[in-house]
């Protein structure tokens, strides 16, 4: 019985002009979004490789190690996510590099939006945007009159005049609508992925394929929520026109309004300090240790009247101890600020999860490695690298200073010898760790799917056919 009804729903849907419109839109938008994503992925990778190579040459050509360490000329670059093709996230909105120097605190800079602001003005067309916004609306267009439309046409009464269990009928209708949307979505997605692989330029390993498979599952789950929700509203709102209006208003709320409201509410509750306030506190610490350094060196000269200047090794000892203490104070500020930001972000996630669109966004950005977490992980890696960079450059600067005091002239005709300089290594989190952090978002989608499906069955069992 179920298969017979399911086949009938599929044939009726495929034969409609509405299905053809949905199919063509899905094909065009999904394939276009993936090809645009692949082109931007290749562009970002080439820019990263070129920037890294140019930075290596620029660092080598500095006039001294002091210039390298203190003038803010050395940068490290964040590699683009290999799955940037599917979800841009904050990849282009956040900076792709950070200056590393002795005195300057690392921070991300030079985002694509700041360098080329036109991209910030226009909406981004990626796979996540197409599914989250457009496919969700198409799901509602396919289902808003699934029950009440048949009621108006009189076909529902005719069908139920036969010995057809209502539960079987409503589940067949949900399954038919689901198939009519998921198949037109997955077919162009498969074509797009195959086209990307054939064109080349992206390298996906086993970890990436596991992420892609999980993203497909999340996409199907998200679409299923809107299909079941559309059927539910079709069961409880008698007129199709009213049902469509209700669905569009709710779609606007959950996709566009609620995530923004969640961010505003969490920001007001958490009261995170502004970036300029953090910089001001750190600047005061730097000025404090500089004044203390001058005072200690003056005290050393007072106690050692036979010296015209403080020896390099004494300067290094004084400045080294003061810098370590200053670094500890700034680290405590960073840790407190990071804790505040982490609390605000977790609060945003908890509040925004009432929207399936926000839960889907969290899943896709987490799996595609284009969310805030990856940017923060890179910045943390830069801060660790900066400590090693400071030790390396500090030793080189002391050698330069000692050589100058001995009467030598520092000159690097063939460039700085950077063979011993530490290198930054940034590795993405493994698939297992990322997916385990996303279980609340998966749980939200599964719970909503169950509630709307159960609600559709319950409403149809009590539906008044006349």
N, C-alpha and C positions, 0 to 999 in steps of 0.2 A: 504493500500500500504506500509506504513512504517513498520508495524509489519511483513508483508511478507518478505520484504527486510532484516529486522533485524534478523528474524529467519534464513534466508539463510546465512547471514554473520556469525551467531553463529555456524551453522552446518558446514560451510566450515572451520571455524577456529578450532573448536574442532576436526575435522577429520584430521588436519595437524600434522605432527611430531613436528613442531615448538611449537605448543600449549602444547603437552605432555612434551617437554623439559622445558617450562616455568612453567607448573604446578608442575612438580617434583622438580625443583629448588626452587620454592616458598615454597612448603611443607617442604622440607628438611631444608632450611635456616631459615624460620620463626619459625618453631617449635624448631629447635636447638638453635636459639638465645634466645627464651623465656625461655627455660629450663636452659640454661647457666646463663641467667639473674636471674632466680629464685634461682639457687644454690649460686650465688654470693651475692644475697640479704640476704639469710639465713646466709651465712658466715659473712657478714658485721654486721648483727644484733647481732649475737652471740659475735663477737669481741667487739661491742659497749657495750653490757650488761656486759661482763666480765671485760672490762676496767673500766667501771663506778664502779662496785663492788670492784675491786682491788684498785681503787683510793680512795674510801671511807675508806678502811682499812689502806692504806698507810698514808693518812692524819691523821687518828686517832693515828697512831703509831709514829708521829713526836715527837722529844725530847722536843719541846717547841712551843709556838705560834709564836715566832720570826722565828724559822726554817720554820714553815708552811707558814708564810707571806713573808719572804725575800729570801729564798733559791730557789724559783722557783720549789717547789716540788708538788704543787697542780695544777691539770689539769681538764678542763671540756671538754666533748666529744660531738661532733655533731652526732645526731642520723641519720642513713641512711634514705633516702627518701623511703616511702612505695612503690613508683612506679619506683624504681631503676631497676626493672625487664625490663622495656621497653626502658629506655634511661639512659645511664650512665652519660652522660654530663661531668661535671667537678667533679663529686662526688669522683672519685678515684685520680684525678690529684691534687686537692686541699687538704690541711691538714684536718684531721678529729678531731683535738683537739687543744687546746690553753692553754698555761701556764697562770695561774692567780697569780700574786704576787704584792707586793707593788711597786716595782721599775721597773718591766718588763712590757712593753707595750704588750697587747694581739696581737697575730698573729697566723694564722693557720699553723700547722706543722704536720709532720708525715703522708704525703700522702702515698697511696699504691704504687705509682710510685717511691717515694723516698726510701721507705722501701724495695720494691721488684722491681727493675728497669726493669726486663724482661718484665713486663706488659706495660711499656712505649714504649718498642721497637716494640712490636707486635700490630697490629691493633685490635681494640675492635670490637667484633661481638655482637652487640645488635640489637634490632628490628629497631631502627632508622637508623642505618648504613645499614641494609639490604634493607630497603625501599628507603632511600635517594640515595644510590649508585647502588645497584644491580637491584632492581625492576624498577628504572627509566631507566636503560639500557635495561631491558627486554621489557619495554613499547616501546622503540624505535625499538627494534628488531621485534616486532609484527606489526609495522605500517610503516616502512620505504619504503615498496613496495606496500602499500595498493592500491594506485592509479596508479603510474607509472608501477608497476608490471603487473597489468591487462592491461594497455595500451600496454606493450611489448608483452603480450600473445595474444592480440586481443580480449579478453573477454569484455573489457570495451566498445568497439565499438558495440559489439553485444548486450550488455545490454541496451545501450542508443538508439539502433535502435527501441526499444519498447517505448511506451508512459510513460516513467518514469521521473518524475521531478528530475532534478539534485540536488536540495536542499534536497529532501527526500532521495535520494540515498546516498549523502555524510554524512548526519546525521545518517543514518542507519549504514553506515560503521564505523563511529566514535563510535556509541553506541555498535556495535558488538565487536570492538576491546577493548573498555573499559570493557565490561562484561567479555571478555575472559581473562583479566588480573586481574580485581578486585575480581572476584569470587575465582580464585586460590590463591589470597592473603588473603582474609578474612576467607576462610575455615580453613586453617592451623592456622591462628591467633586465631580463636575460639577454635580449638582443643588445642592449647597451653595454652590458658587462663584457660580452663576447667581442663587441666592436672595440672596446678599450684594450682588451688583451691582444687582439690582432694588430691594432695600431701600435702597440708597444709604448714604452715610456713609464710604465708603472711596474713595480716589483712587489708581488704579494706572496708571503710565505704562509706556512700552515696556521700560524697565529692570526694572520689577517683573514684567511678564509673562514676560520672559526668565527671571527667577528662579523664577517659578511653574512654568514648563515644565520647568526643570531639576530642581525639587523633585519633580515628577511622575516624571521619569526616575529619580531617586534612590530614590523610593518603590517603583517597579516593580522596580528592581535589588535593593533590600533584601528585598522579599517573595520574589523569585526565589531568593535565597540560601537562605531557610528552606524553600522548596518543594523545591529540589534536595537540601538536607540531609536533609529528612524522607524522601525517596525513597531516599537513600543508606543511611540507618539501616534502612529497611524491607528493603533488600537484604542487609544483613549480620547482622541480628538475626532469628532464625527465628520467634519468637512475637510476634504483634502487641502483646500486653499488655506484654511486656518492652521492645519497641521504644518504646512510648508512654512508659513510665517513664524510659527512657534519654533520650528527647527532652525530656521535661519537666525533668529534672535539668539537662541542658545548657542549656535555655532559661533556667532560673533563674540559672545561672552566667554566661552571656554577657550577659544583659539586666540583671541586678540586682547580681551579686556583683563581676564583673571590673572594671567602671568605678570602683566605690568602692575596691577594692583598689589600682587603678592610681593613684588620687589619693593614697591613704595612702603608698604606696611612693615616689612622686615627691616628696611633701612631706618625707618622712624623708631622702631622698637629697639634696635641694637645700638644705635648712636655710635657708629664707627667714626673715628677721627679722620679728618681730611688728610690727603697726602702732604699738603704744604705744612700742616701742623707737625707731622712726623719728621719732615725734613728740617723744620725749625729746631726741634729738640735735638736732632743729630748734629746739626750745625753748631749748636751751643756746646755740645760735648767736644767737638773738634776744636773749637776756639779755646775751650777750657784746658785741653791737654797741650795745646800750642803755648798758651801763657805759662802753664806749669813747666813745660820744657825750657822755655826761655829763663824762667826763674831758677831752675835747678842748674842750668849751665852757668848763669851768672854767679850762683853760689859756689860752684866748682872753681871758677876763676878767682873768686875772692879767697878761697882756701888754698889755691895754688898760684901765688903771685908770679911765679917764674914763667908762666905760659901766657902768650898773647891770644891764643884761641883754644877752644876745647878740642882735644884730639878726636879723630873720627870714631875710634872704638868707644870712647866715653859717650859721644853723641849717640852712637848706635844703641848703647846700653840704656841711656836715659830715655831716648825716644821709643825704643822697643818696649820697655816696661809700661810707659805711658800709653802707647798705642794699644797694647794688649788690654789695659784697663778700660780705655775708651771703647775698644771693640766689644768688650763684655757689656758695657752700659748700652751701647747701640743694639747689641744682640737682644738684650732684655726688652728694649723698646720694640724691636721687630717682632719678637715672640708675642708680646702683649697685643700688638696690632694684628698679627696673623691670627691670633686666637679670636679677636673681635671680628675679623673678616670671616673666619671660618664659622663662627656662630651665626653671623648674618646670612652667609650663604646657605647653611643648613636650615635656617629658619625660612629662607626663601623657598627652598626645596619642599619643606614640609607644608607650607601654606599653598604653594602653587600646585601641589599634587592633586588638589581637588579638581584640577583641569586635566583631562586625559592628554590634551595637546602638550602640556608642560611635562607630564610624565614621559611621553613619547620623545620629546626633545631631549630630556635628560639621558634616556637610553641610547638614542642614536649618536649624540655627541660624545657620550662616554665610550661607546664602542668604536666610533670613528676616530677617537683621540684628538678631538678638536674642541674640547670643552675647557673650562677655566682650570680644571685640575692639572691638565698638561702644561699650561702656561706657568702655573705656580710651581710645578715640579721642575721645570726648566730654570726658573728664577732661583729656586733653592740650590740647584746644581751650580749655577753661576756664582752664588754666594760662597759655596764650598770651594769652587775653583779660585775665587778671589783670594782666599787665605793662602793657598799655595802660590799664587801669582805674586802676592805681596812679599812672601818670604824670598822667592827667587829674585825679584827685581830689587828688593831691599839689600840683599847680599851684593848684587852687581853694582848698585849705587854706592855702597860703602867702598868697594874696590876702586871705583872711579874716583871717589873723593880722596881716598888715600893716595892714589897715583898722582892726582893733581897737587896735593900738599907736598909730595916728594919732588915736585918740579916737573912732572911729566905733562905732556899735552895729549889729551884724549882725542883720538881720531879713529873712525871706523870706515876706511876707504871701501872695503868689500861688504859693508853692512854689519849689523849686529849678529853675533853668534847666538842663535836661539835654540841650538840643538838640545840644551838642557832644560828649556822652559817647559813647565807642565802643560798638558793638553786637557781640554775639557771633554768629557765623555758623557753623552746624554742618551739614555736608553728608555724606551717607552715601557710602561708597566705591562706585565703579562696579561693575557686574556682572562685567566682565572681570577686575578685580583680585581680587574675592572668590572667583570660581570657580577662578581659577588657583591660589589657595592651598589649594584643597580636593582637588587631584588625588591626593594620597596616600590620602585616604579613599575616593575613587572607585576607586582602584587596588585597595584592600583588598577591597571588595565584588566587583569584577570577578574578582579572583583567587580568592576563595572560591567564587563561582558556577562558575567553570571547574573548580576542584578537585572540588567536590561533584558536578557534572554528570559529569565524567570518572570520578570514583569510582563513581557509580551505574552507568554503562555498564560499567565494568570488573567491578564486583561482580556485575552481572546476567549478564554473559557467562560468569562462573564459577559461577553459581547452580546449586545441585543440586536439580533438580526431581524429586520422587519421589511 
